[in-house]
Amino acid sequence: MASRSLRLLLLGYLGVLSYRRVSGISIETDNKNVKAEEFKEAILSCKHKFSKGMSLRIEWKKIQPQGVSFVYYNGEFTGDLQGRAEMLNTGIRIRNVTRKDSGTYRCEISAKSEEGQRLGEATITLTVLVAPTTPVCEVPSSAMTGTVVEMRCRETEGSPPSEYQWYKNGVALLEKTGTGSARAANITYTMNKKSGTLLFNTVTKNDTGEYFCEASNGIGLSQKCSVKRMQVDDLNVSGIIAAVVFVALVMALCGLGVFYAQKKGYFASKKTNYQSTSEKDFKHTKSFVI
């Protein structure tokens, strides 16, 4: 019984020792959400309050959907950051950042002290901002009045996603809000700056003009597509009626011609000639047999 009690006390003492040997420490960062423009530099800070004489182990990792990978390990950078990054105390400076550098990074610091091993970590999110590229615009070259026309503008490289502004004859189109100047202008279209569409539910001749779109997201310079002209014409009802009447007359004349030919016996005479020829051949054959 005494030996069992002694054993339990020993296990409890060892448990206390192991708990004291590994303890947490506070790690701080100046900015948990770092944003940097593409091809510029980004600084991921990681600060601690250890004394200078302590032995520290510093590791940086990148957390990705496919798993966790080392960025800084055993005193050197790995992967895509080789040759582009340097340590700033325990933080990182990344030069010439690209959109591939976007993601979540984790700074991990461990230190040995009289109390045992101490661990701490901080997580930083890096977002690389990318300027828009030249958008692709879809503008019909022609349209009929009263029809539905939709123009499209899109680019996929910008981060954050671009917004779009349409222009007609070099003048920015107003966004339909139903109030103020937009309402007074009697706007007949709907412009969606998020999706880049310009929709005319019933296009008119007044909508004829030269159109282009501009993409911007606050990063770098805005980009424009080339100018394209849309011509809107009225539906030529009289021309369509004239064409229908002309086709009907041609068909009527053809019918009359066939009727006249049948009445005169042109088709019947050919049949009679064929029959008479056959009869002659038959008579000749009969006489030959006799």
C-alpha angles and dihedrals in degrees: 000000000000091000090052092052091048090051092052092050091051092051091049092051092050090050091054091049093051091048091053094046094064117043136154127257132199117255119186136193131197093223128016092189111047120187122191134170118246115271092017128095132275129198121208108193126206119176134184138177101229121135116256094246095061121104109243131193113203126192132171122200136183117223112215134168090253092051146285120306132186119253098171119018136158092000099310142079121251138198121005094353095065108119093006103069138059136184120255100196096296096339130083134239114200117196125204094011119201132198088261089067091065113112146080120308128193126206114205123189127181126183137184117229139160088271092055135253116352124196135191140163143186130198123218128184117214119201117187112209115218126197117233123262126223107296125230113238127200113202122161114234093219141013140175122242115263095026128117116258126185123187120197134205125182144162125172107193101074121103117223092034115267128249120220134225123191124213131198118199089345095306122113112245118235121244112243107246102149093236139075122000093348091059093044091052090063092229115204097188139065119226119196109197093189098053097028096233126142111196128194110189092189112012118208136195088259088067091066110117149094116300135191137162133225124208122202138160103174093265119106121326125336116249129222133202122226120279116264127188125224118198117201118197134180119255105261098228095167091052092051091049091049091051092050091049091049093051091047091052092050091051091047092051091049090052092049090050092054091047092050091049092051092047092052090051099241092140093040094051091057090053092049092050090051092051094047091051091052091050092052090051090051093050092048091051091050094052090048091056092051 
